[in-house]
Amino acid sequence: MAKEKIYTIPVNDAFHSKEGCPLCSMENKLEKDALDFITGSAYMVDDIRMETDRLGFCPSHWKDLHQADNRLGSALMTQTRMARLSGELQKLAMDPGAKGPKKTLFGRQPAGASLQDRFLSDCFLCDRVQKQLDQYVNTLFHMWKREEEFQQLFRSSEGFCLPHFLRLYEEAASHFSGKELEDFRLAAWEVFFSHYRQVQEELDWFIRKFDYRFKDEPWGNSKDAPRRAIEKLSGLSLTDPS
């Protein structure tokens, strides 16, 4: 493998981990690091608090924030977010008869016009994670262009979840053209579909095991196939209920 640079290490580590979708691995680590960051001393930094007050968090990350060890930090961020929203929400009470934003000529509301978009669509942690993941994805394309060893590592990976496969397939057009684009997309497709098909077959066998004719047949690797199938389709990281 070519000599690693600091910005290539997270990508190499994710592809070497052999723990499912490498982009999911990157995203999960970024999310954990971001949560550790915001529940550490960062919440006392003025610039950070201004952003958390302005953006708030999505429902999933509000839950993570509540369950974090730093209860005081969580309470303070919640308090100042509520204080910021309080004035904006009170404006709604000043005009309870308002019909909301007008529709455009074509019957659609302008982007971001709804109250839900206005108050609920942003998340400090989601925004932080996605910006860093964008950098990793750009690094992945850069490494594919310049490192034959990485191309081999890419092809031997554990495959991708559907959302991340589609992202790579689509965004490749911004980084490659001609035969280079075809080669990357073919490699991504082959890696994705070989593992997709494997999970699909194991899910089929899991279902067949509920037929009395197959009850004495071995389970093979199919016992956790429903979980892995949902992870493959959604990009979520689920806990095996067994």
C-alpha positions as CSV (number, residue, x, y, z in Angstrom):
1,M,0.0,0.0,0.0
2,A,1.3,3.5,-0.8
3,K,2.6,5.5,2.1
4,E,-0.4,6.6,4.2
5,K,-1.1,10.3,4.7
6,I,-3.2,11.5,7.7
7,Y,-6.2,12.1,5.5
8,T,-6.1,8.6,3.9
9,I,-5.9,6.7,7.2
10,P,-9.6,6.7,8.1
11,V,-10.5,5.4,4.6
12,N,-7.9,2.7,4.7
13,D,-8.9,1.7,8.2
14,A,-12.5,1.3,7.2
15,F,-11.8,-0.8,4.2
16,H,-9.4,-3.0,6.2
17,S,-11.9,-3.5,9.0
18,K,-13.9,-6.1,7.1
19,E,-17.0,-5.2,9.2
20,G,-19.6,-4.6,6.5
21,C,-20.0,-1.4,4.5
22,P,-16.8,0.7,4.8
23,L,-18.7,4.0,4.5
24,C,-21.1,2.9,7.3
25,S,-18.0,2.2,9.4
26,M,-16.6,5.7,8.7
27,E,-20.0,7.3,9.3
28,N,-20.5,5.4,12.6
29,K,-17.0,6.4,13.9
30,L,-17.6,10.0,12.9
31,E,-20.9,10.0,14.7
32,K,-19.3,8.6,17.9
33,D,-16.5,11.1,17.7
34,A,-18.9,14.0,17.1
35,L,-21.0,13.0,20.1
36,D,-17.9,12.6,22.3
37,F,-16.8,16.1,21.0
38,I,-20.1,17.8,21.8
39,T,-20.6,16.2,25.2
40,G,-17.0,16.9,26.2
41,S,-15.7,20.4,26.9
42,A,-16.8,21.7,23.4
43,Y,-20.2,22.7,24.7
44,M,-18.5,25.4,26.7
45,V,-16.9,26.9,23.5
46,D,-18.8,30.0,22.5
47,D,-18.7,29.3,18.7
48,I,-19.9,25.7,19.2
49,R,-22.7,26.8,21.5
50,M,-23.8,29.4,19.0
51,E,-24.1,26.6,16.4
52,T,-25.9,24.1,18.6
53,D,-28.3,26.9,19.7
54,R,-29.0,27.8,16.0
55,L,-29.3,24.3,14.6
56,G,-30.4,22.1,17.5
57,F,-30.4,18.4,16.9
58,C,-32.5,15.8,15.1
59,P,-34.6,13.4,17.3
60,S,-32.1,10.6,17.2
61,H,-29.3,12.9,18.4
62,W,-31.4,14.6,21.0
63,K,-31.8,11.1,22.4
64,D,-28.1,10.4,22.3
65,L,-27.4,13.7,24.0
66,H,-29.9,12.9,26.7
67,Q,-28.3,9.5,27.3
68,A,-24.7,10.8,27.3
69,D,-22.7,10.9,30.5
70,N,-22.4,14.7,30.6
71,R,-25.8,15.5,32.0
72,L,-24.9,19.2,32.8
73,G,-23.6,19.8,29.3
74,S,-26.8,18.2,27.8
75,A,-29.0,20.4,30.0
76,L,-27.1,23.6,29.2
77,M,-27.3,23.0,25.4
78,T,-31.0,22.1,25.7
79,Q,-31.6,25.2,27.8
80,T,-30.1,27.7,25.4
81,R,-31.7,26.0,22.4
82,M,-35.1,26.4,24.1
83,A,-34.3,30.0,24.9
84,R,-33.4,30.8,21.3
85,L,-36.6,29.1,20.0
86,S,-38.8,30.7,22.6
87,G,-38.8,34.1,20.9
88,E,-39.4,32.7,17.4
89,L,-42.2,30.5,18.6
90,Q,-43.9,33.4,20.4
91,K,-44.1,35.2,17.0
92,L,-46.5,32.4,15.9
93,A,-48.9,33.4,18.7
94,M,-48.8,37.0,17.5
95,D,-50.5,35.9,14.3
96,P,-52.6,32.8,14.9
97,G,-54.7,33.3,11.8
98,A,-51.7,33.2,9.5
99,K,-52.3,30.8,6.6
100,G,-48.6,30.1,6.2
101,P,-46.4,30.8,3.2
102,K,-48.0,31.2,-0.2
103,K,-47.7,28.6,-2.8
104,T,-45.7,29.3,-6.0
105,L,-47.3,29.6,-9.4
106,F,-46.9,25.8,-9.8
107,G,-48.6,25.0,-6.5
108,R,-45.4,24.1,-4.6
109,Q,-44.1,25.9,-1.5
110,P,-40.6,27.4,-1.7
111,A,-37.9,25.2,-0.2
112,G,-37.7,25.6,3.5
113,A,-41.0,27.4,3.7
114,S,-42.8,25.1,6.1
115,L,-42.8,25.5,9.9
116,Q,-41.4,22.0,10.3
117,D,-38.5,22.8,7.9
118,R,-37.9,26.1,9.8
119,F,-37.7,24.6,13.3
120,L,-36.9,20.9,12.8
121,S,-34.9,20.2,9.7
122,D,-31.4,21.0,11.0
123,C,-29.0,19.1,13.3
124,F,-25.6,20.2,14.5
125,L,-24.3,16.6,14.7
126,C,-25.7,15.4,11.4
127,D,-24.2,18.4,9.7
128,R,-20.8,17.9,11.3
129,V,-20.8,14.1,10.4
130,Q,-21.9,14.6,6.8
131,K,-19.3,17.4,6.2
132,Q,-16.5,15.1,7.4
133,L,-17.9,12.1,5.5
134,D,-18.0,14.2,2.3
135,Q,-14.2,14.7,2.8
136,Y,-13.7,11.0,3.3
137,V,-15.7,10.2,0.1
138,N,-13.6,12.7,-1.9
139,T,-10.5,11.0,-0.4
140,L,-11.8,7.6,-1.5
141,F,-12.1,8.8,-5.1
142,H,-8.6,10.4,-4.9
143,M,-7.1,7.1,-3.7
144,W,-8.8,5.1,-6.4
145,K,-7.2,7.4,-9.0
146,R,-3.7,7.2,-7.6
147,E,-3.3,3.9,-5.7
148,E,-3.6,0.5,-7.4
149,E,-3.3,-1.1,-4.0
150,F,-6.4,0.7,-2.9
151,Q,-8.3,-0.5,-5.9
152,Q,-7.5,-4.0,-4.9
153,L,-8.5,-3.3,-1.3
154,F,-11.8,-1.7,-2.6
155,R,-12.6,-4.8,-4.6
156,S,-11.9,-7.1,-1.7
157,S,-14.1,-5.2,0.8
158,E,-17.2,-6.4,2.5
159,G,-19.5,-4.6,0.1
160,F,-21.7,-1.5,0.6
161,C,-25.1,-0.7,1.9
162,L,-27.5,0.4,-0.7
163,P,-27.5,4.2,0.2
164,H,-23.7,4.3,0.1
165,F,-23.4,2.3,-3.0
166,L,-25.8,4.6,-4.8
167,R,-23.9,7.6,-3.5
168,L,-20.5,6.3,-4.8
169,Y,-22.1,5.3,-8.1
170,E,-23.6,8.7,-8.7
171,E,-20.8,10.9,-7.4
172,A,-18.2,9.0,-9.4
173,A,-19.3,11.1,-12.4
174,S,-17.9,14.2,-10.7
175,H,-14.4,12.6,-10.3
176,F,-14.0,10.4,-13.3
177,S,-14.9,10.3,-17.0
178,G,-14.7,7.8,-19.8
179,K,-13.2,4.4,-19.1
180,E,-12.0,5.5,-15.7
181,L,-15.7,6.2,-14.7
182,E,-16.8,2.9,-16.2
183,D,-14.1,0.9,-14.4
184,F,-15.0,2.5,-11.0
185,R,-18.7,2.0,-11.4
186,L,-18.2,-1.6,-12.5
187,A,-16.0,-2.4,-9.5
188,A,-18.5,-0.7,-7.1
189,W,-21.3,-2.6,-8.7
190,E,-19.5,-6.0,-8.5
191,V,-18.5,-5.5,-4.9
192,F,-22.0,-4.3,-3.9
193,F,-24.0,-6.9,-5.7
194,S,-21.9,-9.9,-4.8
195,H,-22.6,-9.2,-1.1
196,Y,-26.1,-8.0,-1.7
197,R,-26.9,-11.3,-3.4
198,Q,-25.3,-13.3,-0.6
199,V,-27.5,-11.6,2.0
200,Q,-30.5,-12.1,-0.2
201,E,-29.9,-15.8,-0.5
202,E,-29.4,-16.1,3.3
203,L,-32.6,-14.2,3.9
204,D,-34.4,-16.6,1.6
205,W,-33.0,-19.5,3.5
206,F,-34.0,-17.9,6.9
207,I,-37.6,-17.8,5.6
208,R,-37.5,-21.3,4.2
209,K,-36.4,-22.6,7.6
210,F,-39.9,-21.8,8.9
211,D,-41.3,-24.4,6.5
212,Y,-41.6,-27.7,8.3
213,R,-39.9,-29.5,5.4
214,F,-36.6,-27.7,6.2
215,K,-36.8,-27.5,10.0
216,D,-34.0,-30.1,10.4
217,E,-31.7,-28.5,7.9
218,P,-28.8,-26.4,9.2
219,W,-29.2,-22.7,9.5
220,G,-25.8,-21.9,8.1
221,N,-25.2,-18.1,8.2
222,S,-28.9,-17.2,8.0
223,K,-29.9,-16.7,11.6
224,D,-29.1,-13.0,11.6
225,A,-30.0,-12.5,7.9
226,P,-33.0,-10.3,8.6
227,R,-30.9,-7.8,10.5
228,R,-28.1,-7.8,7.9
229,A,-30.7,-7.4,5.1
230,I,-32.2,-4.3,6.7
231,E,-28.7,-2.9,7.3
232,K,-27.9,-3.6,3.6
233,L,-31.0,-1.8,2.4
234,S,-31.0,1.1,4.9
235,G,-27.4,1.8,5.9
236,L,-28.6,1.6,9.6
237,S,-26.5,-0.2,12.2
238,L,-28.8,-2.5,14.1
239,T,-28.3,-4.6,17.2
240,D,-28.7,-8.3,16.6
241,P,-31.8,-9.2,18.8
242,S,-30.4,-12.7,19.4
